[in-house]
Amino acid sequence: MLQDTTVTGRLVARDDGAPALVDDRGVDLLPDERIWGGYLAHWSGRRASARRLPQRDYETGRPIVIMWPERTGERAPFAELYYNERLVKYPASRFGHVAINVNGGVFNFSHLINENEEMTEEEFLYRPPLGEFAPHPVTGLFDVADPVRPYYDKFGRNFMRTIHVLRIEGFDADRLAAHYRREIEVNRSNPDPARPEKYRDFSVVSRSCVTIIRDGLRAAGVPHVGGHFPRDLFISAAYHLTRPQTQSGLRVRLYRMPQLVVPEAPVSAPTPIINPANRLRALLLPKY
């Protein structure tokens, strides 16, 4: 299996119980690779795709294998706004998080320099908790005390949280992606001199994951969005974009990606709605 080469098959258990990806004849497509057991726990018997990542599994020294449910058919240009529920073991996550998927590339913004990034949809949602993506094996938390073996506790977000999704089609998604790529470059080019691992100009009020994504949507022609906190932005965007008078030809859908619960992460929790107006708007949203 070469780097960046994707293989697709059916996820099954080997005789010893370990996960395997097999073709239609039952031949193991990844005979020498370690596949994380969480995939088998949730997708046993399903068709899935897999490829190697550049990062290494600390236990085997081999590249980490990522897996995701098979995708079929063409997809129209789209954006999906992701409101991620809070990680209950981290106080800094008390308001949750937002990211945005534009045509299969997920844009993430953060006060940490290395978390300002564009990644593939499968990496954002389904990275396994192996190597640097895993929580520390003793504390269960983010721990980078050992620079050779850092533990960022940053694996697939759908294994860490329930994700609420606002899908938007019918606007210039390429323009939106270009906007966010410029924003990533701005953030990564401005580390804090006192703490170079952090972004210098991060601000909950004016320069955060929420405001950057919000302003990008506005610039791309989705004007009726507001908020400074993740759930408020999601509710505001969902409310305005599901109103018939503001859709302007957009195709909009709300849905939820329930957390794929695994031992490496506790169950996530919804965050408070800060703006009183959004409490009312939340009641008026379509059920999803």
C-alpha positions in Angstrom: 0.0 0.0 0.0 1.7 3.2 -1.2 1.5 6.6 0.5 -1.7 8.4 -0.6 -3.0 5.3 -2.5 -6.6 4.6 -1.5 -7.9 1.0 -1.4 -11.6 0.1 -0.9 -13.1 -3.1 0.4 -15.2 -4.6 3.1 -14.2 -4.3 6.8 -14.2 -7.6 8.6 -12.5 -9.3 11.6 -9.5 -11.6 11.0 -9.4 -14.9 12.7 -7.6 -13.3 15.7 -10.3 -10.6 15.9 -8.2 -7.8 14.5 -9.7 -5.6 11.7 -9.0 -6.4 8.1 -10.1 -4.8 4.8 -10.8 -7.5 2.1 -11.8 -7.4 -1.5 -14.7 -9.2 -3.1 -12.8 -12.5 -3.1 -11.9 -12.2 0.6 -8.3 -11.3 0.0 -6.8 -9.1 2.7 -5.9 -5.7 1.0 -3.8 -4.5 4.0 -2.1 -7.7 5.3 0.8 -6.0 7.0 -1.0 -3.0 8.4 -2.4 -2.3 11.8 -6.0 -1.1 11.6 -7.5 0.6 14.6 -10.2 -1.4 16.3 -12.6 1.5 16.6 -13.3 1.2 12.9 -14.4 -2.4 13.2 -16.6 -1.6 16.3 -18.7 0.8 14.2 -18.4 -0.3 10.6 -18.1 -4.1 10.7 -19.3 -5.6 7.4 -19.5 -2.2 5.6 -17.5 -1.1 2.6 -14.8 1.3 3.5 -11.7 3.0 2.0 -8.3 3.3 3.5 -4.9 5.0 2.9 -1.7 5.7 4.8 -1.0 9.0 6.5 2.5 10.6 6.8 2.3 10.3 10.6 3.7 7.2 12.4 2.1 4.8 14.8 4.3 4.9 17.9 3.9 1.2 18.7 4.7 -0.2 15.2 6.8 2.6 13.7 4.8 2.3 10.5 2.6 4.9 8.9 -0.8 5.2 10.4 -3.7 3.9 8.3 -6.9 6.0 8.2 -10.2 4.5 7.2 -13.6 6.0 6.3 -17.0 4.8 4.9 -16.9 4.4 1.2 -18.2 7.5 -0.7 -20.0 6.9 -4.0 -21.3 9.3 -6.8 -20.5 12.9 -7.6 -21.2 15.6 -5.1 -22.3 19.1 -6.1 -20.2 22.1 -4.9 -21.0 22.5 -1.2 -20.1 23.8 2.2 -20.9 22.1 5.5 -20.7 24.2 8.7 -19.8 21.9 11.6 -20.7 22.8 15.1 -18.7 20.4 17.3 -20.1 19.8 20.8 -17.7 20.4 23.7 -15.0 18.0 24.9 -16.0 17.5 28.5 -12.5 16.7 29.7 -11.1 20.1 28.6 -12.3 23.3 30.3 -11.1 25.3 27.2 -13.7 23.5 25.2 -16.7 24.7 27.2 -18.1 26.6 24.2 -17.4 23.8 21.6 -15.8 24.5 18.2 -16.7 25.2 14.6 -15.1 24.1 11.4 -16.2 24.2 7.8 -16.0 21.7 5.0 -15.8 23.2 1.5 -16.0 20.6 -1.3 -14.3 17.9 0.8 -11.6 20.1 2.3 -12.1 21.0 6.0 -10.9 24.3 7.2 -10.0 24.6 10.9 -8.9 27.7 12.8 -7.5 27.9 16.3 -5.4 29.9 18.8 -2.7 27.1 18.3 -0.6 27.6 15.1 -0.6 24.0 14.1 -4.4 23.7 14.3 -4.9 26.4 11.6 -5.1 23.9 8.8 -6.9 22.5 5.8 -7.3 18.8 5.8 -9.3 16.2 3.9 -12.8 15.4 5.1 -11.8 11.9 6.2 -8.9 13.2 8.2 -11.0 15.7 10.1 -13.8 13.2 10.9 -12.1 9.8 11.1 -8.4 9.9 12.0 -7.6 7.0 14.4 -6.3 7.7 18.0 -2.8 6.4 17.2 0.6 8.1 17.3 0.5 11.8 17.7 -3.3 11.9 17.2 -3.9 9.9 20.4 -4.5 11.1 24.0 -1.6 10.4 26.3 -1.8 6.8 27.4 -1.4 7.7 31.1 -3.3 11.0 31.5 -5.7 10.6 28.7 -5.1 14.2 27.7 -3.1 16.5 25.4 0.5 16.1 26.4 3.6 17.3 24.4 6.1 17.1 27.2 8.1 14.6 25.1 8.8 16.3 21.8 9.7 13.0 20.1 6.4 11.5 21.0 3.8 14.2 21.4 0.2 13.3 22.1 -2.1 16.0 20.6 -5.4 14.1 21.4 -6.6 15.2 18.0 -8.1 12.2 16.3 -11.2 12.0 14.2 -13.7 14.6 15.4 -16.7 12.3 14.9 -15.1 9.8 17.4 -14.6 12.7 19.8 -17.9 14.6 19.5 -21.4 14.8 18.1 -21.3 17.1 15.1 -24.2 19.3 14.0 -24.1 20.0 10.3 -25.6 22.8 8.1 -25.1 21.8 4.5 -25.3 24.6 1.9 -25.3 24.1 -1.9 -25.9 26.6 -4.7 -23.2 29.3 -4.1 -19.6 29.8 -5.1 -17.8 27.3 -2.9 -14.5 27.7 -4.7 -14.4 31.4 -3.7 -15.1 30.4 -0.2 -12.3 27.9 -0.1 -9.8 30.5 -1.5 -10.9 32.9 1.2 -10.2 30.4 4.0 -6.8 29.4 2.5 -5.7 33.0 2.7 -6.9 33.2 6.3 -4.9 30.1 7.3 -1.7 31.7 5.8 -2.4 34.9 7.8 -2.7 33.0 11.0 0.2 30.7 10.5 2.4 33.6 9.5 1.8 35.5 12.8 3.0 33.5 15.8 3.0 35.1 19.2 6.7 36.1 19.9 6.3 35.1 23.6 4.5 31.8 22.8 5.4 30.8 19.2 3.1 27.8 19.3 0.1 30.2 19.5 -1.4 32.6 17.0 -0.6 36.2 18.0 -3.9 37.9 17.1 -6.4 35.3 18.3 -9.4 37.0 19.9 -12.8 35.5 20.9 -14.3 38.9 20.0 -12.7 39.6 16.6 -10.4 36.8 15.5 -11.4 33.2 16.4 -12.6 30.0 14.7 -16.1 31.5 14.8 -15.5 35.0 13.4 -13.1 33.8 10.7 -15.7 31.2 9.4 -18.6 33.7 9.9 -16.8 36.4 7.9 -15.9 34.0 5.1 -19.6 33.0 4.7 -20.5 36.7 4.6 -17.9 37.4 1.9 -19.1 34.5 -0.2 -22.6 35.9 -0.3 -24.3 34.4 2.8 -24.9 37.7 4.6 -27.4 36.8 7.4 -25.0 35.0 9.7 -23.8 36.3 13.1 -22.3 35.2 16.4 -19.1 35.0 18.4 -19.6 31.5 19.9 -19.8 28.2 18.0 -23.4 27.2 18.8 -24.7 30.7 18.3 -23.0 31.0 14.9 -24.5 27.6 13.9 -28.0 28.5 15.0 -27.9 32.0 13.4 -26.7 30.5 10.0 -29.2 27.6 10.2 -32.1 29.9 11.1 -31.5 32.5 8.4 -30.6 30.0 5.6 -33.7 27.9 6.2 -36.0 30.9 5.9 -37.6 30.9 2.4 -37.2 34.6 2.0 -33.4 34.4 2.5 -32.5 31.2 0.7 -32.0 32.9 -2.8 -31.7 29.6 -4.6 -29.6 28.0 -2.0 -30.2 24.3 -1.1 -29.9 23.9 2.6 -30.1 20.8 4.9 -29.6 20.3 8.7 -28.5 17.0 10.1 -26.5 15.5 12.9 -23.5 13.2 13.0 -23.9 11.3 16.3 -20.6 10.7 18.1 -19.1 7.3 17.2 -18.3 6.5 20.8 -14.9 4.8 21.5 -12.9 4.2 24.7 -10.4 7.0 23.8 -13.0 9.8 24.2 -15.8 10.5 26.7 -19.3 11.4 25.3 -19.4 15.1 24.2 -22.0 17.6 25.5 -23.9 20.5 23.9 -22.8 24.0 24.8 -24.9 26.9 26.0 -26.6 29.3 23.7 -25.2 32.7 24.6 -27.4 35.1 22.6 -31.1 35.1 23.9 -32.3 35.7 20.3 -30.7 32.4 19.3 -32.6 30.6 22.0 -35.8 31.5 20.2 -34.3 30.8 16.8 -33.3 27.3 17.9 -36.9 26.6 18.7 -37.9 27.6 15.2 -35.4 25.5 13.4 -36.5 22.4 11.4 -36.1 19.2 13.5 -33.0 17.2 12.6 
